Amino acid sequence: MLEEIETELSQWDSHSSQPITKISFGHFPLSFSAATNSGKTLKDIFTFHSLAAYLCGHLHTKFGNNLKRHHSAQYSNQLFQLNGHRTPSKNTSYCPTKINEFWELEMGDWKKSRAMRVLAIDRGRISFVDIDFEFGAKKTIILPTFPLDSRFDSLSYENYKCGTHDPLLYDAIRALVFSTSPIVSVLAKVYDSSFGNLILVLDTPMKRLSGSRGDLYVAPWNILAFEDPSPERYLLQIESTDIMGRLTVTELRPFSISGTPARFKWSWKEFIVMGCQWDSLYYPILWCFYGLVLSILLIPKVLLSCSKRRYTYRNFKANKSFVNCFSWVFTELYNVPLAWFSMIGYLFYLILCPWFYGQVFTQSGGERVYMTFRGWVSRFDGMGKIEFVGSPDVMVVVLPHMFFVVLPSIVLIIMLAVESGIYRDYILSISSKKKDDYDSSNKESASFNRASETTTPKRWRRKLFLVVSLAILLKHFKNCVSLMKAYEMNPVIHFPVYSLLIPLLLAYTIWKTKKNSSGISTR
């Protein structure tokens, strides 16, 4: 597929004497795209051919409204990018002939968020505005196309003094205005923010440009009057009034006529999904997870098997130390052997066996293939060579399942076993006191112990763990529903181990830990 994309982009590069604005659409962000066997990625191809933008979805606005990232050849091999803004060039007098760069712009979704993006190309430059229809339709939509928002412009247009672009590009402020009613007036306003507050320095009417595609409004201006090293000093705002008297105003957009980029910061959630190159981090994270979890589950078992000491909650209370605590906790876990064996077996199953058996290839006529932690498995040619495809699918399924379902379930099973051990110790201590009261002739002491018998704890920790288990099961249920819809699968037929083992394991542990405690309390 990468070869086909590169061939298509190369065709546009070679068949035109004028630069062509190229925009690509995809589903996944590039932080989730993986390299081919040769090491080439989509990002490498897009950077080499200098796309204007790559528009993608999948995340939409779940992790923030600022999922935008600038890519350049200079930072193509980085595992992390702290911010999405473009880095300014050090040589401001440099006039580039070709810049290997592009913008990655995540889009909101219409289905859930009722969001839409309007994107325009004005003499090779792209501009966009995101519209929120959640509270109803918009009567007027305004999209400024020049000057560009200094947060999202490109290095290719950094220095307007180079003279490599159309002089008409800089002679006017331009904006597209879409309206359900005739427009009466459009105004362009420029504010100066250098003094700490907004000062209106330009207020000029805009006229509709006849012969333009769409309703393009222009207003002549003196571009040299707004030359400033700061990319955030001047702010542009477009204001329109329709025949019904409705006023529509755009947000204040910073601009820089020299192309110096303004900075914007990601939140921590935006950095995680956009600033981390997950295709390179996927296997290190996965193997670290397995190394840590298997070490915690297996090493204490070996050490306790070699030890002749008996570790209990009572011994821990008598001698509080990390070793005693650690040994007691895992002794309680090993008292529920089926849960322990199931956790170990499930972890190995996820590595050695298929997870799903779903319909992932729409062009295969309904043929199903299976997925492992390495990708969707498909057989090609007569030699039966196995290829793993669909790395983004795998990453967004495997890692969330491991960290938000499997790991919390393991911790919860350990906590349920520990709580059961604490309660068992309490019941045993109460039973011994009752026996002492029965043999004693001191009625006052017996009365006191009978009173203490009525203060049996309500096991609030166990109730809290039950609530946590419901939260884990709800997360797991949502994941299963998403997989069913995405790949047309039945949970019992196409992924029974994935869908059923965690709920059954939690249910068994809850039942077993309650049975252990209740069995002691009734004796």
Disulfide bonds with the S-S distance in Angstrom:
Cys95-Cys162 2.05
